[in-house]
Amino acid sequence: MRTLIAFACEGESLAATLDEADGSTGLLIVSGGNEIRSGAHRGMAMLAHRLAAAGIPVFRYDRRGVGDSTGDNKGFLSAEPDLIAAVAAFRRAAPGVSRLVGFGNCDAASTLALFGRSAGIDRIIVANPWVVQPVDDLPPAAAIRARYHSALRDPATWRRALTGRVSIAKLLRGLKRVVTAKTEERASLATNVLTALDGWHNDAAIVLATGDATAIAFAARYRGGAKVKRFDTASHSFAGAENAAALHAAIVDGIEQE
């Protein structure tokens, strides 16, 4: 059964959905950015339905200022109170849940890494964690580096540049970003998220879409010991039946780890 729930967070009303099941391990899905709790292409709603059918209760919510929730969306670094309130609401709605696993993609993954412990979450599964402070409209430096490494070895790239089909200005901007990447890599956000992940020890699992710019930026920095699963896709949200099935399997595996 799927139930709609409202709960309070610092004077605002947050909306949530509970896919009920009898299992004692529950999954809390945290949404990132401006994404509503159903997920891109309803991916998180379908994932929740599938997991609940297998006995895993799943709770999804909109943080303040997103979707059906009131208030202002102040970004993922201000979302700790929302996460704490969501965990409490989940436990009230599903009192049979004794172990709680959190899942999030992109900046929701970073929210879980940073604040999951204080919220009372036992284990996290994070996909494509966000670790880059935005400084312009270009992709993260590691993603640019990976793209140019391939492109600059292709003679067709140089032919397109000579005929005006490749923007020289954009190329130079990208190369400049790579040269100055060391400054970006010292950004406090990356340090904080990576340190927080290390603090989870064996209670964290990581999922990466190898062609996604956010995942590439994270992989370039991560040196921790958490279990990492990599999928050969450029889809940040794991769109499509094959990616959805792979993500489902990774989450089930992550939930089953003790």
N, C-alpha and C positions, 0 to 999 in steps of 0.2 A: 504494500500500500504506500502511496505517496501522499505526504501531508505537508501543508503549508503552515509555517510557523512565523510568528513575529516575536522579537525580543528587543530589550532595551540596551543602548550603549551610550553612555554620557548624555542622556536626555534626548537621544534620537531613537527612532524605531527602525530596526533592521529586519529585512525579510529573508526567510530561509525556506529550504525544502528538505524534508527528511524522507528518504526511501527506507522504509522499515524492513527489518529482518531480525532473526532470532540470535545471530552470532554475538559473542561477547567482545569481539574486536570490531571497532567502528572506524570508518574512514571519514575524515573531515576534508572536504575539497575547498581550497582557498582560491578565489579568482584574482587575477592580476589586472593591472591597468584600469581601464574603464569597462572591462568585460563583465557581463552579468553572469549570474550563477549557472545558467544553462550552458555556458561555454560557447566557443566558436562553432557554428554549424550544429548547435545543440549537442556538441560532443560530450560535455560533462554530464548532461542529463541522461544521455544514452549509456554512458559509462556507469553512472549511479544505478540505473535500472538493471543493468547486467550484473553488477556486483551484488545488489540486493537480492536478486533471484538466486544467487549462489550462497546467500546467508550472511552477507556483510552489510550492516546498516550504513547508510551514507548520508551525510549532512552537508548541504551546500548553502552558502549565504552571499548576499550582496553587502559589501562594506558600505560605510556611510557615504552618501552622495552618489551611489551607483545603483542602477536598476530600480528596484522597488523600495530601496531604503532611503530614509530622509537624511538631511544633513549635507555637509560639504565634503567632497572627495579631496582630501589633502595629500594623497599619495601613499605608497606602500610603507614609507618610513614612519608614517603617523598611524598605521593600522594595528598597532599592538592592542589597544583597548578593544577594537572590533574582534580581533582573534580571541582574546580572553573571554569576551562576552559570548562569542559563538561556541566556544568549548563548553562553557557553563550551560548554554541553552541545549546543546547536543546531549549533555549528560542528563539534564532534566527530562528531555523528551524521550531518551532511550536509557532508562536506568539499568538495563541489563548489560550495558557496555562497560567493561572493566579496563579495556586497553584501547588507546586511541592513537591512530596513525593519521598524520597529516599529509596531504598531497597538494602541490601547487606548481604552476608553470610560470616562468619568467620572473617578474618581480614578486609574484605570490610565493615562488620558491624562496626568494630572499627573505620575505616576511616570515616564513616558517623557520628558516635557518636562524634568523635573528631573535625571534620572539616566541618560537614554539615551546621552548622549555618553560618560560615564565607563564605560558598559557596552560601548562599541564599536559602537553602532548608527549606521548611515550616514544614515538618514532616518526621520522619524516621521509617522504619520497619526493625529491625535488627534480623538476625538469627544466632544463635550459636556464639555470639561475642567472639573474640579472646582476652584473658586477661592474657596469661601466657608467660613470658619471657622464651624462650627455654634455658635449662641448660644442657641437655644431650639428649639421644635418647629415653628416657622413656616417657610415656604419662604423662599428668598433674597429680599432686598428688591427687586431688579430684577424678579423674577417677580411679587411682590405688586403692584408699581407697574404693570406691564403688565396684570395682571388687573383691578385696580381702575379703571384708566383706561377700560377697556371697560365694566365693570359699572356704574360710577357715572353713566355717560351713558345708561344704560338705565332708563326709567321703571319697568319691572317690578321692578328691584332695590329701589327705594324703596317700592313697593307691598308687596313681601315683607317689608321691614323693618318697616313700619307694622302688618302683620298678624302679626308675630312669627315669620315663617318664615325670617328672616335673623338670625343672632346679632349683636346690637349689640356685645356684648363682644368677639367675634372681629373684628368690623369695626374697632373702636377699636384692638385690638392690631395689626392689619395696618397701619392708618394710622400708628400710632406707629413701627412698624418702618420705614416709608418715610421718615418725618421724620428718624430717626436713622441712615439708610442711609450717610451720609458717613463715619461712624465705621467701619462695616463695610467700606466700600470701601477703607479704609486698612489693612486686615488684612494681616499679613505674608505669609500664604499666597498671596493674590492677587498681591502684588508679586513674590514669588519665582517663581511659575509663569509670570506674564506676562514677566518678565525672562528666564527660561530659554527660553521660546518665541522671544523675539526673538533669542536667541543661536544659534538654529538657522538663521536667515536663510532661504535658499531651500530648505532641507532639511526644512521642516515644512509639512504641509497640515492643514487643520481642517475637520471635518464637524460641523454643528449641526442638531439637531432643533428647529425654530423654536418649537414649542409646549411644549418641555420646560423646567422651571424651572431646571435646572442650566445648560442652554445659554443661557437668557435672562440669567442672572446673569453668565455668561462674556462674552456679547456686549456687555453694558452696560459692561464694563471694557476689552475688547480694542481696541487701536488700532494693532496691529502690521501688518506687510505680508505675512503668510503668505496663501496662497490659501485662501479659505473657501468651502465648499459648504454651502448651506442647503436643508434638506428640510422641506416643509410637513407636519410630523407632530408629535404630542405624545408619541410613544413614545420614551422614553429609550433603550431597547435596540433600537430600529428593528425592532420585532416586526411580523410580517405579511409576506406575499409581496412586496408592492409596496415596502415599506421595505427588506426584505432585498436586493432586486434593486438598489435605489438605492445602498445601502451597498456592495454588491459592486462596482458600477460606480465609485464614488468611490475605493475602495481600489485597484482596478486602475489607475485614472488616477493615483493618488498613487504607486503603485509604478513606473509607467512614466516619471514625471518624473525628470529627471537634475539 
